[in-house]
Amino acid sequence: MSAHKHSHGCCADKVCNDKTCMELPTGKTCGHCVHERRCCTIFGHTPSDTYCDWFPRRFSEKPTRKEEGGNG
């Protein structure tokens, strides 16, 4: 039986390896991803999950929202 070799850097952020391919980047959860709603609906994920069911992983961080000035 021959060993199957994966391509490192196959995921959207290009930083995965065979061991980390389905894990989200350190400190990130599904709640940080632009695909959160879709994955929670299709795969039953929760916003606190730290792995991805897409192959290759498609994690793409949501843009940060600027906080508007307070009511002064």
PDB file of N, H, CA, C and O in Angstrom:
ATOM      1  N   MET A   1       0.853  -1.182   0.000  1.00  0.00           N
ATOM      2  CA  MET A   1       0.000   0.000   0.000  1.00  0.00           C
ATOM      3  C   MET A   1       0.887   1.230   0.000  1.00  0.00           C
ATOM      4  O   MET A   1       1.778   1.347   0.842  1.00  0.00           O
ATOM      5  N   SER A   2       0.668   2.124  -0.904  1.00  0.00           N
ATOM      6  H   SER A   2      -0.056   2.029  -1.588  1.00  0.00           H
ATOM      7  CA  SER A   2       1.489   3.327  -0.992  1.00  0.00           C
ATOM      8  C   SER A   2       0.925   4.419  -0.101  1.00  0.00           C
ATOM      9  O   SER A   2      -0.287   4.514   0.096  1.00  0.00           O
ATOM     10  N   ALA A   3       1.810   5.234   0.428  1.00  0.00           N
ATOM     11  H   ALA A   3       2.794   5.157   0.267  1.00  0.00           H
ATOM     12  CA  ALA A   3       1.398   6.335   1.296  1.00  0.00           C
ATOM     13  C   ALA A   3       0.808   7.453   0.443  1.00  0.00           C
ATOM     14  O   ALA A   3       1.354   7.810  -0.601  1.00  0.00           O
ATOM     15  N   HIS A   4      -0.316   7.999   0.906  1.00  0.00           N
ATOM     16  H   HIS A   4      -0.759   7.709   1.755  1.00  0.00           H
ATOM     17  CA  HIS A   4      -0.948   9.118   0.205  1.00  0.00           C
ATOM     18  C   HIS A   4      -0.322  10.401   0.726  1.00  0.00           C
ATOM     19  O   HIS A   4      -0.257  10.611   1.937  1.00  0.00           O
ATOM     20  N   LYS A   5       0.126  11.238  -0.152  1.00  0.00           N
ATOM     21  H   LYS A   5       0.073  11.067  -1.136  1.00  0.00           H
ATOM     22  CA  LYS A   5       0.781  12.474   0.250  1.00  0.00           C
ATOM     23  C   LYS A   5      -0.136  13.659  -0.040  1.00  0.00           C
ATOM     24  O   LYS A   5      -0.605  13.839  -1.164  1.00  0.00           O
ATOM     25  N   HIS A   6      -0.381  14.453   0.982  1.00  0.00           N
ATOM     26  H   HIS A   6      -0.001  14.307   1.895  1.00  0.00           H
ATOM     27  CA  HIS A   6      -1.200  15.650   0.833  1.00  0.00           C
ATOM     28  C   HIS A   6      -0.320  16.829   0.462  1.00  0.00           C
ATOM     29  O   HIS A   6       0.891  16.811   0.683  1.00  0.00           O
ATOM     30  N   SER A   7      -0.931  17.838  -0.096  1.00  0.00           N
ATOM     31  H   SER A   7      -1.915  17.853  -0.275  1.00  0.00           H
ATOM     32  CA  SER A   7      -0.218  19.074  -0.408  1.00  0.00           C
ATOM     33  C   SER A   7      -0.286  19.991   0.795  1.00  0.00           C
ATOM     34  O   SER A   7      -1.380  20.325   1.252  1.00  0.00           O
ATOM     35  N   HIS A   8       0.848  20.403   1.316  1.00  0.00           N
ATOM     36  H   HIS A   8       1.736  20.131   0.945  1.00  0.00           H
ATOM     37  CA  HIS A   8       0.836  21.388   2.386  1.00  0.00           C
ATOM     38  C   HIS A   8       0.462  22.721   1.784  1.00  0.00           C
ATOM     39  O   HIS A   8       0.795  23.018   0.637  1.00  0.00           O
ATOM     40  N   GLY A   9      -0.237  23.523   2.572  1.00  0.00           N
ATOM     41  H   GLY A   9      -0.508  23.282   3.504  1.00  0.00           H
ATOM     42  CA  GLY A   9      -0.671  24.819   2.081  1.00  0.00           C
ATOM     43  C   GLY A   9      -1.872  24.707   1.155  1.00  0.00           C
ATOM     44  O   GLY A   9      -2.100  25.593   0.332  1.00  0.00           O
ATOM     45  N   CYS A  10      -2.644  23.631   1.277  1.00  0.00           N
ATOM     46  H   CYS A  10      -2.459  22.911   1.946  1.00  0.00           H
ATOM     47  CA  CYS A  10      -3.782  23.435   0.377  1.00  0.00           C
ATOM     48  C   CYS A  10      -5.000  24.265   0.794  1.00  0.00           C
ATOM     49  O   CYS A  10      -5.906  24.478  -0.012  1.00  0.00           O
ATOM     50  N   CYS A  11      -5.031  24.734   2.041  1.00  0.00           N
ATOM     51  H   CYS A  11      -4.296  24.561   2.696  1.00  0.00           H
ATOM     52  CA  CYS A  11      -6.194  25.458   2.530  1.00  0.00           C
ATOM     53  C   CYS A  11      -6.145  26.923   2.106  1.00  0.00           C
ATOM     54  O   CYS A  11      -5.113  27.421   1.656  1.00  0.00           O
ATOM     55  N   ALA A  12      -7.270  27.595   2.256  1.00  0.00           N
ATOM     56  H   ALA A  12      -8.108  27.190   2.621  1.00  0.00           H
ATOM     57  CA  ALA A  12      -7.408  28.977   1.783  1.00  0.00           C
ATOM     58  C   ALA A  12      -6.349  29.899   2.353  1.00  0.00           C
ATOM     59  O   ALA A  12      -5.899  30.815   1.664  1.00  0.00           O
ATOM     60  N   ASP A  13      -5.932  29.677   3.617  1.00  0.00           N
ATOM     61  H   ASP A  13      -6.297  28.933   4.176  1.00  0.00           H
ATOM     62  CA  ASP A  13      -4.936  30.561   4.207  1.00  0.00           C
ATOM     63  C   ASP A  13      -3.503  30.095   3.949  1.00  0.00           C
ATOM     64  O   ASP A  13      -2.553  30.753   4.373  1.00  0.00           O
ATOM     65  N   LYS A  14      -3.342  28.975   3.263  1.00  0.00           N
ATOM     66  H   LYS A  14      -4.114  28.441   2.919  1.00  0.00           H
ATOM     67  CA  LYS A  14      -2.037  28.453   2.824  1.00  0.00           C
ATOM     68  C   LYS A  14      -1.056  28.140   3.949  1.00  0.00           C
ATOM     69  O   LYS A  14       0.152  28.116   3.713  1.00  0.00           O
ATOM     70  N   VAL A  15      -1.548  27.899   5.177  1.00  0.00           N
ATOM     71  H   VAL A  15      -2.529  27.919   5.369  1.00  0.00           H
ATOM     72  CA  VAL A  15      -0.640  27.608   6.281  1.00  0.00           C
ATOM     73  C   VAL A  15      -0.850  26.230   6.886  1.00  0.00           C
ATOM     74  O   VAL A  15      -0.293  25.935   7.943  1.00  0.00           O
ATOM     75  N   CYS A  16      -1.627  25.394   6.251  1.00  0.00           N
ATOM     76  H   CYS A  16      -2.080  25.634   5.392  1.00  0.00           H
ATOM     77  CA  CYS A  16      -1.912  24.085   6.823  1.00  0.00           C
ATOM     78  C   CYS A  16      -0.786  23.092   6.538  1.00  0.00           C
ATOM     79  O   CYS A  16       0.080  23.314   5.692  1.00  0.00           O
ATOM     80  N   ASN A  17      -0.839  21.990   7.284  1.00  0.00           N
ATOM     81  H   ASN A  17      -1.542  21.810   7.972  1.00  0.00           H
ATOM     82  CA  ASN A  17      -0.015  20.835   6.993  1.00  0.00           C
ATOM     83  C   ASN A  17      -0.901  19.615   7.217  1.00  0.00           C
ATOM     84  O   ASN A  17      -2.066  19.775   7.581  1.00  0.00           O
ATOM     85  N   ASP A  18      -0.396  18.419   7.014  1.00  0.00           N
ATOM     86  H   ASP A  18       0.551  18.290   6.718  1.00  0.00           H
ATOM     87  CA  ASP A  18      -1.237  17.230   7.134  1.00  0.00           C
ATOM     88  C   ASP A  18      -1.914  17.123   8.498  1.00  0.00           C
ATOM     89  O   ASP A  18      -3.053  16.663   8.583  1.00  0.00           O
ATOM     90  N   LYS A  19      -1.241  17.535   9.553  1.00  0.00           N
ATOM     91  H   LYS A  19      -0.316  17.908   9.484  1.00  0.00           H
ATOM     92  CA  LYS A  19      -1.784  17.412  10.900  1.00  0.00           C
ATOM     93  C   LYS A  19      -2.818  18.484  11.208  1.00  0.00           C
ATOM     94  O   LYS A  19      -3.756  18.237  11.966  1.00  0.00           O
ATOM     95  N   THR A  20      -2.661  19.669  10.633  1.00  0.00           N
ATOM     96  H   THR A  20      -1.899  19.871  10.018  1.00  0.00           H
ATOM     97  CA  THR A  20      -3.516  20.796  11.006  1.00  0.00           C
ATOM     98  C   THR A  20      -4.542  21.181   9.952  1.00  0.00           C
ATOM     99  O   THR A  20      -5.244  22.178  10.121  1.00  0.00           O
ATOM    100  N   CYS A  21      -4.647  20.437   8.896  1.00  0.00           N
ATOM    101  H   CYS A  21      -4.077  19.627   8.759  1.00  0.00           H
ATOM    102  CA  CYS A  21      -5.477  20.846   7.768  1.00  0.00           C
ATOM    103  C   CYS A  21      -6.916  21.194   8.144  1.00  0.00           C
ATOM    104  O   CYS A  21      -7.455  22.172   7.627  1.00  0.00           O
ATOM    105  N   MET A  22      -7.538  20.444   9.005  1.00  0.00           N
ATOM    106  H   MET A  22      -7.100  19.649   9.425  1.00  0.00           H
ATOM    107  CA  MET A  22      -8.936  20.706   9.319  1.00  0.00           C
ATOM    108  C   MET A  22      -9.118  21.586  10.556  1.00  0.00           C
ATOM    109  O   MET A  22     -10.247  21.936  10.900  1.00  0.00           O
ATOM    110  N   GLU A  23      -8.025  21.946  11.226  1.00  0.00           N
ATOM    111  H   GLU A  23      -7.108  21.662  10.946  1.00  0.00           H
ATOM    112  CA  GLU A  23      -8.104  22.813  12.390  1.00  0.00           C
ATOM    113  C   GLU A  23      -8.102  24.273  11.954  1.00  0.00           C
ATOM    114  O   GLU A  23      -7.434  24.641  10.987  1.00  0.00           O
ATOM    115  N   LEU A  24      -8.849  25.096  12.670  1.00  0.00           N
ATOM    116  H   LEU A  24      -9.391  24.797  13.455  1.00  0.00           H
ATOM    117  CA  LEU A  24      -8.837  26.530  12.385  1.00  0.00           C
ATOM    118  C   LEU A  24      -7.558  27.130  12.960  1.00  0.00           C
ATOM    119  O   LEU A  24      -6.947  26.542  13.852  1.00  0.00           O
ATOM    120  N   PRO A  25      -7.151  28.283  12.463  1.00  0.00           N
ATOM    121  CA  PRO A  25      -5.950  28.918  13.011  1.00  0.00           C
ATOM    122  C   PRO A  25      -6.065  29.090  14.528  1.00  0.00           C
ATOM    123  O   PRO A  25      -7.166  29.247  15.056  1.00  0.00           O
ATOM    124  N   THR A  26      -4.939  29.059  15.217  1.00  0.00           N
ATOM    125  H   THR A  26      -4.045  28.931  14.788  1.00  0.00           H
ATOM    126  CA  THR A  26      -4.909  29.182  16.673  1.00  0.00           C
ATOM    127  C   THR A  26      -5.683  30.411  17.130  1.00  0.00           C
ATOM    128  O   THR A  26      -5.482  31.518  16.630  1.00  0.00           O
ATOM    129  N   GLY A  27      -6.575  30.188  18.095  1.00  0.00           N
ATOM    130  H   GLY A  27      -6.738  29.289  18.502  1.00  0.00           H
ATOM    131  CA  GLY A  27      -7.354  31.287  18.657  1.00  0.00           C
ATOM    132  C   GLY A  27      -8.594  31.656  17.870  1.00  0.00           C
ATOM    133  O   GLY A  27      -9.325  32.567  18.258  1.00  0.00           O
ATOM    134  N   LYS A  28      -8.846  30.955  16.757  1.00  0.00           N
ATOM    135  H   LYS A  28      -8.252  30.215  16.441  1.00  0.00           H
ATOM    136  CA  LYS A  28     -10.011  31.268  15.918  1.00  0.00           C
ATOM    137  C   LYS A  28     -11.068  30.178  16.057  1.00  0.00           C
ATOM    138  O   LYS A  28     -10.748  29.020  16.325  1.00  0.00           O
ATOM    139  N   THR A  29     -12.316  30.555  15.875  1.00  0.00           N
ATOM    140  H   THR A  29     -12.576  31.496  15.657  1.00  0.00           H
ATOM    141  CA  THR A  29     -13.441  29.624  15.919  1.00  0.00           C
ATOM    142  C   THR A  29     -14.309  29.835  14.687  1.00  0.00           C
ATOM    143  O   THR A  29     -14.073  30.748  13.895  1.00  0.00           O
ATOM    144  N   CYS A  30     -15.298  28.994  14.537  1.00  0.00           N
ATOM    145  H   CYS A  30     -15.489  28.252  15.180  1.00  0.00           H
ATOM    146  CA  CYS A  30     -16.240  29.161  13.426  1.00  0.00           C
ATOM    147  C   CYS A  30     -16.894  30.541  13.472  1.00  0.00           C
ATOM    148  O   CYS A  30     -17.226  31.107  12.431  1.00  0.00           O
ATOM    149  N   GLY A  31     -17.077  31.078  14.669  1.00  0.00           N
ATOM    150  H   GLY A  31     -16.807  30.618  15.515  1.00  0.00           H
ATOM    151  CA  GLY A  31     -17.678  32.395  14.818  1.00  0.00           C
ATOM    152  C   GLY A  31     -16.860  33.515  14.196  1.00  0.00           C
ATOM    153  O   GLY A  31     -17.389  34.597  13.940  1.00  0.00           O
ATOM    154  N   HIS A  32     -15.572  33.271  13.947  1.00  0.00           N
ATOM    155  H   HIS A  32     -15.142  32.392  14.155  1.00  0.00           H
ATOM    156  CA  HIS A  32     -14.699  34.275  13.320  1.00  0.00           C
ATOM    157  C   HIS A  32     -14.728  34.190  11.791  1.00  0.00           C
ATOM    158  O   HIS A  32     -14.158  35.048  11.116  1.00  0.00           O
ATOM    159  N   CYS A  33     -15.378  33.176  11.243  1.00  0.00           N
ATOM    160  H   CYS A  33     -15.841  32.479  11.791  1.00  0.00           H
ATOM    161  CA  CYS A  33     -15.305  32.890   9.811  1.00  0.00           C
ATOM    162  C   CYS A  33     -16.500  33.463   9.039  1.00  0.00           C
ATOM    163  O   CYS A  33     -17.628  33.473   9.532  1.00  0.00           O
ATOM    164  N   VAL A  34     -16.229  33.935   7.827  1.00  0.00           N
ATOM    165  H   VAL A  34     -15.313  33.926   7.426  1.00  0.00           H
ATOM    166  CA  VAL A  34     -17.299  34.468   6.984  1.00  0.00           C
ATOM    167  C   VAL A  34     -18.310  33.391   6.590  1.00  0.00           C
ATOM    168  O   VAL A  34     -19.431  33.717   6.199  1.00  0.00           O
ATOM    169  N   HIS A  35     -17.936  32.129   6.685  1.00  0.00           N
ATOM    170  H   HIS A  35     -17.026  31.865   7.002  1.00  0.00           H
ATOM    171  CA  HIS A  35     -18.821  31.024   6.313  1.00  0.00           C
ATOM    172  C   HIS A  35     -19.599  30.453   7.502  1.00  0.00           C
ATOM    173  O   HIS A  35     -20.246  29.413   7.375  1.00  0.00           O
ATOM    174  N   GLU A  36     -19.542  31.125   8.650  1.00  0.00           N
ATOM    175  H   GLU A  36     -19.017  31.970   8.753  1.00  0.00           H
ATOM    176  CA  GLU A  36     -20.149  30.612   9.877  1.00  0.00           C
ATOM    177  C   GLU A  36     -21.604  30.186   9.683  1.00  0.00           C
ATOM    178  O   GLU A  36     -21.970  29.068  10.045  1.00  0.00           O
ATOM    179  N   ARG A  37     -22.410  31.032   9.137  1.00  0.00           N
ATOM    180  H   ARG A  37     -22.113  31.941   8.843  1.00  0.00           H
ATOM    181  CA  ARG A  37     -23.852  30.742   9.011  1.00  0.00           C
ATOM    182  C   ARG A  37     -24.088  29.496   8.163  1.00  0.00           C
ATOM    183  O   ARG A  37     -24.886  28.631   8.526  1.00  0.00           O
ATOM    184  N   ARG A  38     -23.391  29.410   7.032  1.00  0.00           N
ATOM    185  H   ARG A  38     -22.743  30.112   6.737  1.00  0.00           H
ATOM    186  CA  ARG A  38     -23.547  28.268   6.135  1.00  0.00           C
ATOM    187  C   ARG A  38     -23.135  26.964   6.823  1.00  0.00           C
ATOM    188  O   ARG A  38     -23.859  25.970   6.758  1.00  0.00           O
ATOM    189  N   CYS A  39     -21.987  26.971   7.473  1.00  0.00           N
ATOM    190  H   CYS A  39     -21.399  27.778   7.526  1.00  0.00           H
ATOM    191  CA  CYS A  39     -21.486  25.743   8.095  1.00  0.00           C
ATOM    192  C   CYS A  39     -22.330  25.313   9.277  1.00  0.00           C
ATOM    193  O   CYS A  39     -22.543  24.120   9.491  1.00  0.00           O
ATOM    194  N   CYS A  40     -22.810  26.276  10.045  1.00  0.00           N
ATOM    195  H   CYS A  40     -22.637  27.246   9.871  1.00  0.00           H
ATOM    196  CA  CYS A  40     -23.664  25.932  11.171  1.00  0.00           C
ATOM    197  C   CYS A  40     -24.974  25.325  10.679  1.00  0.00           C
ATOM    198  O   CYS A  40     -25.548  24.462  11.342  1.00  0.00           O
ATOM    199  N   THR A  41     -25.445  25.773   9.518  1.00  0.00           N
ATOM    200  H   THR A  41     -24.978  26.474   8.979  1.00  0.00           H
ATOM    201  CA  THR A  41     -26.678  25.237   8.946  1.00  0.00           C
ATOM    202  C   THR A  41     -26.452  23.875   8.297  1.00  0.00           C
ATOM    203  O   THR A  41     -27.198  22.933   8.566  1.00  0.00           O
ATOM    204  N   ILE A  42     -25.442  23.761   7.455  1.00  0.00           N
ATOM    205  H   ILE A  42     -24.837  24.526   7.236  1.00  0.00           H
ATOM    206  CA  ILE A  42     -25.203  22.525   6.708  1.00  0.00           C
ATOM    207  C   ILE A  42     -24.614  21.417   7.572  1.00  0.00           C
ATOM    208  O   ILE A  42     -25.098  20.286   7.552  1.00  0.00           O
ATOM    209  N   PHE A  43     -23.569  21.742   8.329  1.00  0.00           N
ATOM    210  H   PHE A  43     -23.176  22.661   8.345  1.00  0.00           H
ATOM    211  CA  PHE A  43     -22.826  20.723   9.067  1.00  0.00           C
ATOM    212  C   PHE A  43     -23.201  20.625  10.533  1.00  0.00           C
ATOM    213  O   PHE A  43     -22.734  19.717  11.219  1.00  0.00           O
ATOM    214  N   GLY A  44     -24.023  21.522  11.032  1.00  0.00           N
ATOM    215  H   GLY A  44     -24.403  22.260  10.475  1.00  0.00           H
ATOM    216  CA  GLY A  44     -24.403  21.496  12.438  1.00  0.00           C
ATOM    217  C   GLY A  44     -23.313  22.016  13.362  1.00  0.00           C
ATOM    218  O   GLY A  44     -23.294  21.697  14.551  1.00  0.00           O
ATOM    219  N   HIS A  45     -22.399  22.822  12.812  1.00  0.00           N
ATOM    220  H   HIS A  45     -22.414  23.081  11.846  1.00  0.00           H
ATOM    221  CA  HIS A  45     -21.353  23.412  13.648  1.00  0.00           C
ATOM    222  C   HIS A  45     -21.956  24.425  14.597  1.00  0.00           C
ATOM    223  O   HIS A  45     -23.094  24.861  14.422  1.00  0.00           O
ATOM    224  N   THR A  46     -21.184  24.792  15.600  1.00  0.00           N
ATOM    225  H   THR A  46     -20.259  24.437  15.741  1.00  0.00           H
ATOM    226  CA  THR A  46     -21.546  25.881  16.489  1.00  0.00           C
ATOM    227  C   THR A  46     -20.455  26.946  16.359  1.00  0.00           C
ATOM    228  O   THR A  46     -19.331  26.618  15.980  1.00  0.00           O
ATOM    229  N   PRO A  47     -20.755  28.198  16.660  1.00  0.00           N
ATOM    230  CA  PRO A  47     -19.760  29.253  16.513  1.00  0.00           C
ATOM    231  C   PRO A  47     -18.483  29.028  17.334  1.00  0.00           C
ATOM    232  O   PRO A  47     -17.458  29.649  17.052  1.00  0.00           O
ATOM    233  N   SER A  48     -18.531  28.150  18.346  1.00  0.00           N
ATOM    234  H   SER A  48     -19.363  27.646  18.575  1.00  0.00           H
ATOM    235  CA  SER A  48     -17.343  27.908  19.173  1.00  0.00           C
ATOM    236  C   SER A  48     -16.451  26.782  18.654  1.00  0.00           C
ATOM    237  O   SER A  48     -15.392  26.536  19.233  1.00  0.00           O
ATOM    238  N   ASP A  49     -16.844  26.090  17.580  1.00  0.00           N
ATOM    239  H   ASP A  49     -17.704  26.291  17.110  1.00  0.00           H
ATOM    240  CA  ASP A  49     -16.031  24.995  17.039  1.00  0.00           C
ATOM    241  C   ASP A  49     -14.696  25.521  16.521  1.00  0.00           C
ATOM    242  O   ASP A  49     -14.595  26.662  16.070  1.00  0.00           O
ATOM    243  N   THR A  50     -13.667  24.661  16.593  1.00  0.00           N
ATOM    244  H   THR A  50     -13.750  23.734  16.959  1.00  0.00           H
ATOM    245  CA  THR A  50     -12.311  25.066  16.184  1.00  0.00           C
ATOM    246  C   THR A  50     -11.778  24.212  15.036  1.00  0.00           C
ATOM    247  O   THR A  50     -10.571  24.181  14.800  1.00  0.00           O
ATOM    248  N   TYR A  51     -12.659  23.523  14.326  1.00  0.00           N
ATOM    249  H   TYR A  51     -13.640  23.548  14.518  1.00  0.00           H
ATOM    250  CA  TYR A  51     -12.251  22.723  13.171  1.00  0.00           C
ATOM    251  C   TYR A  51     -13.229  22.977  12.032  1.00  0.00           C
ATOM    252  O   TYR A  51     -14.320  23.504  12.244  1.00  0.00           O
ATOM    253  N   CYS A  52     -12.833  22.603  10.837  1.00  0.00           N
ATOM    254  H   CYS A  52     -11.946  22.174  10.665  1.00  0.00           H
ATOM    255  CA  CYS A  52     -13.621  22.864   9.642  1.00  0.00           C
ATOM    256  C   CYS A  52     -13.984  21.540   8.969  1.00  0.00           C
ATOM    257  O   CYS A  52     -13.166  20.621   8.946  1.00  0.00           O
ATOM    258  N   ASP A  53     -15.165  21.432   8.435  1.00  0.00           N
ATOM    259  H   ASP A  53     -15.830  22.179   8.453  1.00  0.00           H
ATOM    260  CA  ASP A  53     -15.564  20.235   7.700  1.00  0.00           C
ATOM    261  C   ASP A  53     -15.362  20.365   6.198  1.00  0.00           C
ATOM    262  O   ASP A  53     -15.553  19.389   5.474  1.00  0.00           O
ATOM    263  N   TRP A  54     -14.986  21.531   5.712  1.00  0.00           N
ATOM    264  H   TRP A  54     -14.831  22.324   6.301  1.00  0.00           H
ATOM    265  CA  TRP A  54     -14.671  21.687   4.291  1.00  0.00           C
ATOM    266  C   TRP A  54     -13.276  21.135   4.049  1.00  0.00           C
ATOM    267  O   TRP A  54     -12.403  21.291   4.903  1.00  0.00           O
ATOM    268  N   PHE A  55     -13.048  20.511   2.938  1.00  0.00           N
ATOM    269  H   PHE A  55     -13.757  20.384   2.245  1.00  0.00           H
ATOM    270  CA  PHE A  55     -11.692  20.106   2.560  1.00  0.00           C
ATOM    271  C   PHE A  55     -11.421  20.602   1.153  1.00  0.00           C
ATOM    272  O   PHE A  55     -12.182  20.289   0.237  1.00  0.00           O
ATOM    273  N   PRO A  56     -10.372  21.356   0.961  1.00  0.00           N
ATOM    274  CA  PRO A  56      -9.510  21.875   2.017  1.00  0.00           C
ATOM    275  C   PRO A  56     -10.236  22.927   2.839  1.00  0.00           C
ATOM    276  O   PRO A  56     -11.255  23.472   2.416  1.00  0.00           O
ATOM    277  N   ARG A  57      -9.700  23.201   4.009  1.00  0.00           N
ATOM    278  H   ARG A  57      -8.872  22.758   4.352  1.00  0.00           H
ATOM    279  CA  ARG A  57     -10.302  24.159   4.935  1.00  0.00           C
ATOM    280  C   ARG A  57     -10.486  25.498   4.225  1.00  0.00           C
ATOM    281  O   ARG A  57      -9.606  25.958   3.499  1.00  0.00           O
ATOM    282  N   ARG A  58     -11.649  26.115   4.450  1.00  0.00           N
ATOM    283  H   ARG A  58     -12.364  25.742   5.040  1.00  0.00           H
ATOM    284  CA  ARG A  58     -11.964  27.384   3.771  1.00  0.00           C
ATOM    285  C   ARG A  58     -12.114  28.540   4.735  1.00  0.00           C
ATOM    286  O   ARG A  58     -12.779  29.527   4.423  1.00  0.00           O
ATOM    287  N   PHE A  59     -11.506  28.431   5.899  1.00  0.00           N
ATOM    288  H   PHE A  59     -10.966  27.629   6.153  1.00  0.00           H
ATOM    289  CA  PHE A  59     -11.619  29.505   6.884  1.00  0.00           C
ATOM    290  C   PHE A  59     -11.165  30.828   6.281  1.00  0.00           C
ATOM    291  O   PHE A  59     -10.078  30.928   5.712  1.00  0.00           O
ATOM    292  N   SER A  60     -12.007  31.828   6.415  1.00  0.00           N
ATOM    293  H   SER A  60     -12.890  31.746   6.878  1.00  0.00           H
ATOM    294  CA  SER A  60     -11.679  33.176   5.975  1.00  0.00           C
ATOM    295  C   SER A  60     -12.251  34.113   7.031  1.00  0.00           C
ATOM    296  O   SER A  60     -13.466  34.178   7.217  1.00  0.00           O
ATOM    297  N   GLU A  61     -11.385  34.832   7.713  1.00  0.00           N
ATOM    298  H   GLU A  61     -10.398  34.779   7.561  1.00  0.00           H
ATOM    299  CA  GLU A  61     -11.829  35.641   8.842  1.00  0.00           C
ATOM    300  C   GLU A  61     -12.757  36.768   8.414  1.00  0.00           C
ATOM    301  O   GLU A  61     -12.541  37.425   7.396  1.00  0.00           O
ATOM    302  N   LYS A  62     -13.800  36.974   9.223  1.00  0.00           N
ATOM    303  H   LYS A  62     -13.975  36.439  10.050  1.00  0.00           H
ATOM    304  CA  LYS A  62     -14.737  38.071   8.989  1.00  0.00           C
ATOM    305  C   LYS A  62     -13.988  39.389   9.145  1.00  0.00           C
ATOM    306  O   LYS A  62     -13.094  39.503   9.983  1.00  0.00           O
ATOM    307  N   PRO A  63     -14.350  40.375   8.345  1.00  0.00           N
ATOM    308  CA  PRO A  63     -13.711  41.682   8.536  1.00  0.00           C
ATOM    309  C   PRO A  63     -14.120  42.257   9.888  1.00  0.00           C
ATOM    310  O   PRO A  63     -15.243  42.049  10.346  1.00  0.00           O
ATOM    311  N   THR A  64     -13.213  42.971  10.511  1.00  0.00           N
ATOM    312  H   THR A  64     -12.300  43.140  10.138  1.00  0.00           H
ATOM    313  CA  THR A  64     -13.544  43.585  11.793  1.00  0.00           C
ATOM    314  C   THR A  64     -14.432  44.785  11.559  1.00  0.00           C
ATOM    315  O   THR A  64     -14.240  45.552  10.615  1.00  0.00           O
ATOM    316  N   ARG A  65     -15.401  44.933  12.432  1.00  0.00           N
ATOM    317  H   ARG A  65     -15.556  44.310  13.199  1.00  0.00           H
ATOM    318  CA  ARG A  65     -16.314  46.071  12.321  1.00  0.00           C
ATOM    319  C   ARG A  65     -15.772  47.210  13.151  1.00  0.00           C
ATOM    320  O   ARG A  65     -15.353  47.022  14.294  1.00  0.00           O
ATOM    321  N   LYS A  66     -15.786  48.397  12.563  1.00  0.00           N
ATOM    322  H   LYS A  66     -16.126  48.549  11.635  1.00  0.00           H
ATOM    323  CA  LYS A  66     -15.361  49.580  13.313  1.00  0.00           C
ATOM    324  C   LYS A  66     -16.503  49.982  14.223  1.00  0.00           C
ATOM    325  O   LYS A  66     -17.663  50.031  13.815  1.00  0.00           O
ATOM    326  N   GLU A  67     -16.147  50.271  15.473  1.00  0.00           N
ATOM    327  H   GLU A  67     -15.205  50.231  15.805  1.00  0.00           H
ATOM    328  CA  GLU A  67     -17.152  50.742  16.413  1.00  0.00           C
ATOM    329  C   GLU A  67     -17.389  52.224  16.153  1.00  0.00           C
ATOM    330  O   GLU A  67     -16.447  53.006  16.018  1.00  0.00           O
ATOM    331  N   GLU A  68     -18.644  52.589  16.086  1.00  0.00           N
ATOM    332  H   GLU A  68     -19.409  51.954  16.195  1.00  0.00           H
ATOM    333  CA  GLU A  68     -18.991  53.982  15.871  1.00  0.00           C
ATOM    334  C   GLU A  68     -18.779  54.750  17.177  1.00  0.00           C
ATOM    335  O   GLU A  68     -18.799  54.162  18.259  1.00  0.00           O
ATOM    336  N   GLY A  69     -18.579  56.037  17.072  1.00  0.00           N
ATOM    337  H   GLY A  69     -18.562  56.514  16.193  1.00  0.00           H
ATOM    338  CA  GLY A  69     -18.385  56.870  18.255  1.00  0.00           C
ATOM    339  C   GLY A  69     -19.556  56.757  19.199  1.00  0.00           C
ATOM    340  O   GLY A  69     -20.688  56.536  18.769  1.00  0.00           O
ATOM    341  N   GLY A  70     -19.292  56.907  20.478  1.00  0.00           N
ATOM    342  H   GLY A  70     -18.372  57.087  20.827  1.00  0.00           H
ATOM    343  CA  GLY A  70     -20.341  56.778  21.500  1.00  0.00           C
ATOM    344  C   GLY A  70     -21.320  57.939  21.470  1.00  0.00           C
ATOM    345  O   GLY A  70     -21.113  58.940  20.784  1.00  0.00           O
ATOM    346  N   ASN A  71     -22.374  57.780  22.221  1.00  0.00           N
ATOM    347  H   ASN A  71     -22.542  56.967  22.779  1.00  0.00           H
ATOM    348  CA  ASN A  71     -23.377  58.838  22.342  1.00  0.00           C
ATOM    349  C   ASN A  71     -22.882  59.830  23.386  1.00  0.00           C
ATOM    350  O   ASN A  71     -23.049  59.584  24.580  1.00  0.00           O
ATOM    351  N   GLY A  72     -22.292  60.917  22.987  1.00  0.00           N
ATOM    352  H   GLY A  72     -22.157  61.117  22.017  1.00  0.00           H
ATOM    353  CA  GLY A  72     -21.665  61.799  23.932  1.00  0.00           C
ATOM    354  C   GLY A  72     -22.418  62.951  24.256  1.00  0.00           C
ATOM    355  O   GLY A  72     -21.974  63.775  25.056  1.00  0.00           O
TER     356      GLY A  72
END
